[in-house]
Amino acid sequence: MSFSKEIETLQAIVKRLESEPMPLEEAMELFEEGMAKAQQCRAFLEQARQKVILLSEGGNDSGGTAWNPLNEEETVS
């Protein structure tokens, strides 16, 4: 499943938990499913972050410093 689909599913779970009265057992099942989806999303984001770090190094010897798009000291010429 894609990241977008996982987030949509997680949002639907949160909405159900917040808005619908339900038995505790059902709420716990949804909560567990939501936590699993959240972990999958975190893992996807971590992989994306690592990929950005690798790509932003661009073959130079930057010492593994992560790219910071908000760093005003670096300018593109």
Contacts in CASP RR format, 6 or more apart in sequence:
PFRMAT RR
TARGET T0000
AUTHOR 0000-0000-0000
METHOD contacts of the structure
MODEL  1
MSFSKEIETLQAIVKRLESEPMPLEEAMELFEEGMAKAQQCRAFLEQARQ
KVILLSEGGNDSGGTAWNPLNEEETVS
1 9 0 8 1.000
3 41 0 8 1.000
3 44 0 8 1.000
3 45 0 8 1.000
6 37 0 8 1.000
6 40 0 8 1.000
6 41 0 8 1.000
6 44 0 8 1.000
7 41 0 8 1.000
9 34 0 8 1.000
9 37 0 8 1.000
10 34 0 8 1.000
10 37 0 8 1.000
10 38 0 8 1.000
10 41 0 8 1.000
13 30 0 8 1.000
13 33 0 8 1.000
13 34 0 8 1.000
13 37 0 8 1.000
14 34 0 8 1.000
16 22 0 8 1.000
16 30 0 8 1.000
17 27 0 8 1.000
17 30 0 8 1.000
17 31 0 8 1.000
22 30 0 8 1.000
49 66 0 8 1.000
52 66 0 8 1.000
52 67 0 8 1.000
53 64 0 8 1.000
53 66 0 8 1.000
53 67 0 8 1.000
56 62 0 8 1.000
56 66 0 8 1.000
56 67 0 8 1.000
57 63 0 8 1.000
57 64 0 8 1.000
END
